[in-house]
Amino acid sequence: MKVLLITPPMTQMNSPYPATPYLKAFLNSLGHEVYQVDLGLELILKVFSKSGLAELKAALNNKWAGQNKVHDSVQFFFEAYEDYLQTIEPLIRFLQGKDPSLALRIANRKLLPEGPRFLVLQEHEILISKFGEMGLQDQAQYMGSLYLDDLADVIKHGLDLDFEFSRYGEKLASSQNSFEPLFIKLNSKSGLIDIMLEKILMEKQNEFKPEVVGITVPFAGNVYGGLKSAQILKKQNSNLNVIMGGGYVNTELRNLKDSRVFNFVDYLVYDDGEKPLEQLLLFLEGKIPESKLLRVKSLKNGIVEDFNNIEIKDFPFKESLTPDYSGLRLADYISMVEMPNPMHRMWSAFRWNKLILAHGCYWKKCTFCDVSLDYIGRFEPQKAERIVDHIEKMIEQTGSTGFHFVDEAAPPALLKQLSQELIKRKIKITWWGNLRFDTLFSDDLTQLMADAGCVAVTGGLEVANPRLLKLINKGVEVEKVAKVTKAFKDAGIYVHAYLMYGFPTQTDQETIDSLEVVRQLFENQCLDSAFWHRFLATAHSPVGKNPEKFGIKLKTPQKYQQGLFAEYEIPFVDLTEASHNEMSFGLKKALYNFMHGVGLEKPLHFWFDQKVPKPTLKKDYILQILS
């Protein structure tokens, strides 16, 4: 069959999401004719062009004609329109790496119009000082990123409040037990972005003439784009079979009952897509009955039904094929620098080939995590030799030696074997990935990883408090994390930590003590960057399944129309008195400064507008551990 695989708007602007390359390789091996397209990239390149800006201005004039009060970003766009028109395509070429000499003009701030987003350079002196430490290309990429953020704000505040890079319509989909907000928007009059998306999809449908379209929605910020794409495709060809899967479907739509979703798609598939898609395509070809389907939802006689033949076994992950990136516009992805922090460039500034070393998590015990779901709970590593085979093929295929290993938590033993195999074969790559700050990451192992090309790691420190780390069942301790992160740093590897606040029964004192741990980790060069996440109780985690064990009570969900849509985050009541909402801004403000080496000597209360407890930890707590 002819199959078109789609990543809908919006994921990343610098790299393709790995789902469609994995599925393309698998379905090609079965004899299907498979194409793939990253609609997010296609849409961005259409909007941010001379013709796109002309259409944007026309749409804004049509909406705001005769009105005196418009958003600052829209007003600036009108005033600087000619400058935008002359700079947009050169800037895009520069961010694609096709015109590097333009950095000289962009970095000296003489070329690009500077809208409201550039005010950050005046409001935060820290950025000005860091600016001089950045390389010329990084400075120019940062300026270019602010420029594109200004234009995104024009679209958001001028035409579509749901528009954002990587989070398009996220609030419409994230943990929404009712489909109503999405349904209303999907059936509203098409705006400029929808019209542009329709033009792109018409071109792709005419080019590939697919019989089946598979849409991956990894995040809530892809759902509107995915369903809108499905709606457009079905309008263009009512006989088309549209299948949707991906991370969002796996985590939030497991208990879906709202039949209206199937006005847009024909089938939902769950968990690893290879075997369910193989079975579904065989069914569509008339070769097997629907009783042979695996992990599929569809509409039958107006009711959402599950088809899941448990006798059908998944394709072994250890036998995964090399992802196939052919057909994607690899040379056209856009590099952005969102802040002058070297670790943050890993997410947005480079194009990465993406690989999974091991399916699931080897620890799979964290009480906040979706350990009951297949993508976490089924641990299955590949062999290092096979991984390096994939790496060699992908380098030949893409011309790129940069790799991002997108594991839930890459196992230390496998990373050791992988590093040894890379060195043995004399393969020079640059790579990074996510892991647990496991004590198995010794000085010798971290140095071996660095020798094999590892440049950065990310990992969860979470609450940075002994009592809560035990409650989370993280399997790490603050003292051990300090030593492991320092080992990575000493090996020349950047380190990013995921942090959490608001865990059940967490007190303000524990939050401040966690911040003090984080401050000292930065002070002692154990971390390069970090990010605070507010704790969420999810439907698939031990906390969500057994709230009474963690001292919380789940709230009754709001009523929904026409059946349940998404179910993921569960509101709860924590009887412990704490000021999580009030402390949020101060935590993030402190962390932002720590990442840039600023304010590490200041008392923690400096970062908060309200009164907070004093930390109970000694000022040299981490230093003593490292000593």
ZAMARGU-4260 file (C-alpha; in steps of 0.2 Angstrom, whole numbers, plus 5000, padded with zeros to 4 digits):
<rodrens>
0) 5000/5000/5000 | 5005/5018/4998 | 5007/5025/5015 | 5011/5043/5020 | 5018/5046/5037
5) 5016/5064/5045 | 5023/5073/5060 | 5010/5087/5062 | 5014/5105/5068 | 5023/5108/5079
10) 5037/5098/5087 | 5055/5104/5084 | 5062/5116/5071 | 5080/5109/5072 | 5077/5091/5069
15) 5064/5078/5063 | 5055/5069/5077 | 5061/5050/5076 | 5044/5041/5075 | 5041/5042/5056
20) 5059/5037/5051 | 5057/5021/5063 | 5040/5017/5055 | 5046/5020/5037 | 5060/5008/5039
25) 5049/4995/5046 | 5034/4997/5034 | 5047/4998/5019 | 5053/4981/5025 | 5036/4974/5023
30) 5035/4979/5005 | 5024/4995/5007 | 5028/5011/4997 | 5031/5023/5011 | 5033/5042/5011
35) 5036/5054/5026 | 5034/5073/5029 | 5037/5085/5043 | 5023/5097/5042 | 5030/5107/5056
40) 5045/5112/5046 | 5035/5113/5030 | 5023/5125/5038 | 5037/5136/5046 | 5046/5138/5030
45) 5029/5143/5021 | 5025/5156/5035 | 5042/5163/5037 | 5045/5168/5019 | 5042/5184/5009
50) 5025/5177/5002 | 5020/5171/5019 | 5023/5188/5027 | 5013/5196/5014 | 4999/5184/5017
55) 5001/5188/5036 | 5000/5206/5034 | 4985/5205/5023 | 4976/5194/5036 | 4981/5206/5050
60) 4974/5221/5040 | 4958/5211/5037 | 4956/5208/5055 | 4962/5224/5063 | 4956/5237/5050
65) 4950/5252/5058 | 4955/5247/5076 | 4966/5258/5086 | 4972/5246/5099 | 4983/5231/5093
70) 4996/5221/5102 | 5013/5229/5103 | 5020/5215/5092 | 5007/5217/5079 | 5010/5236/5079
75) 5029/5234/5077 | 5026/5222/5063 | 5016/5234/5053 | 5029/5248/5056 | 5044/5237/5052
80) 5035/5227/5038 | 5047/5232/5024 | 5062/5227/5035 | 5055/5210/5039 | 5051/5207/5020
85) 5069/5210/5016 | 5077/5200/5030 | 5066/5185/5032 | 5073/5174/5019 | 5091/5178/5022
90) 5088/5175/5040 | 5080/5158/5037 | 5095/5153/5026 | 5107/5158/5039 | 5098/5148/5053
95) 5098/5133/5041 | 5117/5135/5040 | 5117/5140/5022 | 5124/5158/5023 | 5136/5158/5039
100) 5144/5175/5034 | 5128/5184/5038 | 5132/5181/5056 | 5143/5196/5055 | 5129/5208/5051
105) 5116/5200/5062 | 5127/5199/5078 | 5131/5218/5077 | 5113/5222/5077 | 5113/5232/5061
110) 5102/5220/5050 | 5087/5213/5059 | 5072/5223/5065 | 5071/5222/5084 | 5053/5220/5091
115) 5047/5218/5108 | 5056/5201/5111 | 5073/5211/5110 | 5068/5220/5126 | 5075/5206/5136
120) 5092/5212/5131 | 5089/5228/5141 | 5079/5221/5155 | 5092/5207/5160 | 5109/5214/5161
125) 5115/5196/5163 | 5111/5192/5145 | 5122/5207/5139 | 5137/5201/5149 | 5134/5183/5143
130) 5133/5189/5125 | 5151/5193/5124 | 5155/5175/5129 | 5146/5167/5115 | 5153/5164/5099
135) 5149/5174/5084 | 5137/5161/5076 | 5129/5158/5093 | 5126/5177/5095 | 5118/5178/5078
140) 5107/5163/5081 | 5101/5170/5097 | 5097/5187/5088 | 5088/5177/5074 | 5078/5167/5087
145) 5072/5183/5095 | 5067/5189/5078 | 5057/5173/5074 | 5049/5174/5092 | 5043/5191/5087
150) 5035/5185/5072 | 5027/5170/5081 | 5020/5183/5093 | 5012/5193/5079 | 5003/5177/5073
155) 4998/5173/5091 | 4992/5190/5096 | 4986/5195/5079 | 4977/5180/5072 | 4978/5164/5083
160) 4980/5164/5102 | 4984/5145/5101 | 4999/5147/5090 | 5016/5144/5097 | 5033/5135/5092
165) 5032/5117/5098 | 5016/5120/5108 | 5003/5124/5095 | 4986/5123/5103 | 4993/5113/5118
170) 4980/5120/5131 | 4966/5113/5120 | 4973/5095/5121 | 4983/5093/5137 | 4973/5083/5150
175) 4956/5089/5143 | 4943/5076/5148 | 4931/5085/5135 | 4934/5085/5117 | 4923/5101/5115
180) 4937/5114/5115 | 4946/5105/5101 | 4930/5101/5092 | 4925/5119/5091 | 4941/5125/5085
185) 4943/5112/5072 | 4926/5116/5065 | 4928/5135/5066 | 4932/5146/5051 | 4950/5142/5044
190) 4963/5155/5049 | 4979/5159/5040 | 4989/5145/5047 | 4975/5132/5043 | 4974/5139/5025
195) 4993/5137/5023 | 4993/5120/5030 | 4979/5115/5018 | 4989/5121/5003 | 5004/5110/5009
200) 4994/5095/5012 | 4986/5097/4995 | 5003/5097/4987 | 5008/5081/4997 | 4992/5072/4992
205) 4995/5076/4974 | 5013/5071/4975 | 5012/5055/4984 | 4993/5049/4981 | 4993/5039/4998
210) 4980/5026/5002 | 4984/5027/5020 | 4990/5042/5031 | 4998/5039/5048 | 4999/5054/5059
215) 5011/5054/5075 | 5006/5065/5089 | 5020/5064/5102 | 5014/5079/5112 | 4999/5089/5117
220) 5006/5103/5105 | 5004/5091/5090 | 4986/5086/5093 | 4977/5101/5085 | 4989/5101/5070
225) 4987/5082/5069 | 4968/5082/5069 | 4967/5098/5058 | 4978/5089/5045 | 4967/5073/5046
230) 4952/5084/5043 | 4960/5092/5028 | 4965/5076/5021 | 4948/5068/5023 | 4940/5083/5015
235) 4952/5081/5000 | 4950/5062/4999 | 4935/5054/5008 | 4941/5037/5004 | 4958/5040/5013
240) 4961/5029/5029 | 4969/5040/5042 | 4978/5032/5057 | 4984/5042/5072 | 4996/5036/5086
245) 5011/5043/5096 | 5015/5048/5114 | 4999/5058/5117 | 4988/5044/5111 | 4997/5032/5122
250) 4996/5042/5138 | 4981/5053/5137 | 4968/5044/5125 | 4969/5026/5132 | 4951/5027/5139
255) 4944/5038/5125 | 4925/5036/5123 | 4920/5052/5113 | 4915/5046/5096 | 4918/5063/5088
260) 4937/5060/5087 | 4933/5048/5073 | 4925/5062/5062 | 4943/5066/5059 | 4953/5049/5060
265) 4948/5031/5056 | 4959/5022/5069 | 4970/5025/5084 | 4984/5014/5088 | 4993/5012/5104
270) 5011/5009/5111 | 5024/5003/5099 | 5017/5006/5082 | 5026/4993/5071 | 5015/4978/5074
275) 4999/4987/5076 | 5002/4995/5059 | 5007/4979/5051 | 4991/4971/5056 | 4980/4986/5052
280) 4987/4987/5035 | 4984/4969/5032 | 4966/4972/5038 | 4964/4986/5026 | 4970/4975/5012
285) 4957/4962/5016 | 4970/4949/5021 | 4965/4947/5039 | 4949/4950/5050 | 4947/4964/5062
290) 4949/4951/5076 | 4968/4950/5072 | 4970/4969/5075 | 4982/4974/5089 | 4980/4989/5101
295) 4968/4998/5089 | 4952/5009/5093 | 4940/5013/5080 | 4921/5017/5078 | 4909/5003/5076
300) 4890/5006/5075 | 4893/5023/5082 | 4902/5016/5097 | 4921/5017/5101 | 4928/5000/5102
305) 4944/4992/5106 | 4952/4978/5095 | 4967/4970/5104 | 4972/4952/5100 | 4984/4948/5114
310) 4990/4933/5105 | 4999/4944/5092 | 5016/4948/5099 | 5026/4965/5096 | 5040/4966/5085
315) 5056/4963/5096 | 5064/4980/5099 | 5082/4972/5099 | 5078/4968/5080 | 5074/4986/5076
320) 5079/4992/5059 | 5090/5008/5056 | 5078/5023/5055 | 5075/5029/5037 | 5077/5048/5036
325) 5075/5048/5017 | 5062/5060/5010 | 5064/5072/5024 | 5071/5090/5021 | 5086/5087/5032
330) 5096/5102/5025 | 5081/5114/5029 | 5079/5112/5047 | 5082/5128/5057 | 5094/5131/5072
335) 5089/5142/5086 | 5097/5148/5102 | 5084/5152/5115 | 5096/5157/5129 | 5115/5159/5130
340) 5118/5143/5140 | 5128/5130/5131 | 5117/5115/5137 | 5101/5123/5130 | 5109/5123/5113
345) 5108/5104/5113 | 5089/5105/5111 | 5087/5118/5098 | 5103/5123/5089 | 5109/5107/5080
350) 5101/5094/5069 | 5102/5077/5077 | 5100/5060/5071 | 5089/5051/5084 | 5091/5034/5090
355) 5084/5023/5105 | 5097/5012/5113 | 5084/5003/5125 | 5065/5002/5125 | 5058/5007/5141
360) 5067/5011/5158 | 5079/4999/5167 | 5074/5006/5184 | 5055/5009/5181 | 5051/5012/5199
365) 5049/5031/5201 | 5032/5034/5209 | 5028/5050/5198 | 5032/5041/5182 | 5020/5031/5170
370) 5028/5015/5174 | 5012/5005/5171 | 5013/5009/5152 | 5023/4999/5139 | 5034/5013/5134
375) 5042/5014/5152 | 5038/4996/5159 | 5044/4985/5145 | 5063/4986/5146 | 5072/4979/5131
380) 5090/4985/5126 | 5098/4983/5109 | 5116/4976/5108 | 5130/4989/5107 | 5136/4981/5090
385) 5119/4983/5082 | 5117/5001/5088 | 5134/5005/5081 | 5129/4997/5064 | 5113/5009/5065
390) 5125/5024/5068 | 5136/5020/5053 | 5121/5018/5041 | 5113/5034/5048 | 5129/5044/5045
395) 5130/5037/5027 | 5112/5041/5025 | 5111/5059/5032 | 5129/5065/5031 | 5128/5070/5049
400) 5138/5063/5064 | 5127/5071/5078 | 5116/5059/5088 | 5103/5061/5101 | 5099/5045/5111
405) 5081/5048/5116 | 5080/5034/5129 | 5069/5036/5145 | 5085/5032/5154 | 5100/5025/5145
410) 5108/5010/5155 | 5126/5013/5161 | 5131/4995/5156 | 5125/4998/5138 | 5133/5015/5137
415) 5149/5008/5142 | 5148/4994/5129 | 5143/5007/5116 | 5157/5018/5120 | 5169/5004/5119
420) 5162/4999/5102 | 5163/5016/5095 | 5181/5018/5100 | 5185/5000/5094 | 5178/5004/5076
425) 5186/5022/5077 | 5169/5030/5073 | 5170/5049/5078 | 5153/5055/5082 | 5145/5068/5094
430) 5131/5062/5105 | 5121/5065/5121 | 5106/5058/5129 | 5095/5055/5145 | 5100/5044/5159
435) 5098/5042/5178 | 5112/5049/5189 | 5117/5031/5193 | 5132/5027/5204 | 5138/5016/5191
440) 5143/5031/5181 | 5161/5032/5189 | 5175/5043/5184 | 5182/5030/5172 | 5165/5027/5164
445) 5161/5046/5161 | 5179/5048/5154 | 5176/5033/5142 | 5160/5041/5137 | 5168/5057/5133
450) 5182/5049/5124 | 5168/5041/5113 | 5160/5057/5109 | 5148/5061/5123 | 5146/5080/5125
455) 5131/5081/5137 | 5119/5071/5148 | 5102/5075/5155 | 5095/5067/5171 | 5082/5068/5185
460) 5087/5075/5201 | 5069/5079/5205 | 5066/5085/5223 | 5084/5085/5229 | 5078/5081/5246
465) 5082/5064/5255 | 5065/5061/5262 | 5056/5064/5246 | 5068/5055/5235 | 5064/5040/5245
470) 5045/5043/5243 | 5048/5045/5225 | 5058/5029/5224 | 5071/5037/5213 | 5085/5025/5218
475) 5097/5040/5220 | 5103/5051/5234 | 5109/5069/5234 | 5126/5064/5239 | 5128/5051/5225
480) 5120/5063/5212 | 5133/5076/5217 | 5147/5064/5214 | 5140/5058/5198 | 5137/5075/5190
485) 5154/5081/5195 | 5162/5065/5187 | 5153/5070/5171 | 5158/5088/5172 | 5176/5083/5176
490) 5176/5073/5160 | 5171/5088/5150 | 5152/5083/5148 | 5138/5096/5150 | 5125/5091/5163
495) 5107/5096/5164 | 5096/5091/5179 | 5077/5090/5179 | 5070/5096/5195 | 5053/5095/5203
500) 5043/5104/5216 | 5025/5101/5223 | 5027/5083/5226 | 5014/5076/5239 | 5018/5081/5257
505) 5032/5092/5251 | 5034/5107/5263 | 5041/5124/5260 | 5056/5120/5270 | 5060/5105/5259
510) 5058/5116/5244 | 5070/5129/5250 | 5082/5115/5255 | 5081/5108/5238 | 5085/5125/5230
515) 5100/5126/5241 | 5106/5109/5235 | 5104/5115/5217 | 5113/5132/5221 | 5128/5122/5228
520) 5128/5110/5214 | 5130/5125/5202 | 5142/5133/5214 | 5153/5118/5213 | 5152/5115/5195
525) 5141/5100/5195 | 5128/5107/5184 | 5127/5118/5168 | 5108/5120/5168 | 5092/5113/5175
530) 5073/5115/5174 | 5059/5116/5187 | 5044/5105/5184 | 5028/5106/5194 | 5023/5089/5200
535) 5008/5081/5191 | 4999/5066/5197 | 4996/5056/5181 | 4983/5042/5178 | 4997/5029/5175
540) 5009/5032/5189 | 5009/5024/5206 | 5004/5041/5214 | 4989/5042/5203 | 4984/5024/5205
545) 4987/5024/5224 | 4985/5042/5230 | 4981/5037/5248 | 4999/5030/5250 | 5006/5048/5247
550) 4994/5057/5258 | 4984/5065/5244 | 4966/5064/5238 | 4961/5065/5220 | 4948/5077/5214
555) 4933/5072/5205 | 4936/5076/5186 | 4925/5089/5178 | 4910/5083/5168 | 4912/5081/5150
560) 4901/5080/5134 | 4898/5065/5123 | 4911/5054/5132 | 4928/5055/5139 | 4942/5062/5128
565) 4959/5064/5137 | 4964/5057/5154 | 4981/5060/5161 | 4984/5073/5174 | 4973/5071/5189
570) 4970/5086/5200 | 4972/5082/5219 | 4971/5089/5236 | 4987/5089/5247 | 4983/5092/5266
575) 5001/5097/5269 | 5002/5116/5270 | 5014/5123/5257 | 5016/5138/5245 | 5020/5129/5229
580) 5011/5142/5218 | 5018/5157/5227 | 5036/5149/5226 | 5036/5145/5208 | 5042/5161/5201
585) 5056/5163/5214 | 5062/5145/5210 | 5063/5148/5192 | 5070/5166/5194 | 5084/5159/5205
590) 5088/5145/5193 | 5088/5156/5178 | 5102/5166/5186 | 5112/5151/5193 | 5113/5144/5175
595) 5122/5160/5170 | 5133/5160/5185 | 5124/5175/5193 | 5118/5177/5211 | 5126/5161/5218
600) 5132/5171/5233 | 5115/5178/5237 | 5104/5172/5251 | 5089/5162/5244 | 5076/5174/5251
605) 5083/5186/5238 | 5074/5178/5224 | 5057/5178/5232 | 5044/5191/5234 | 5036/5183/5249
610) 5044/5177/5266 | 5052/5160/5264 | 5061/5148/5277 | 5080/5149/5279 | 5089/5133/5272
615) 5094/5121/5285 | 5109/5114/5275 | 5127/5120/5278 | 5134/5132/5265 | 5148/5119/5261
620) 5136/5103/5261 | 5140/5099/5243 | 5158/5104/5244 | 5161/5092/5259 | 5153/5078/5249
625) 5164/5081/5234 | 5179/5082/5246
</rodrens>
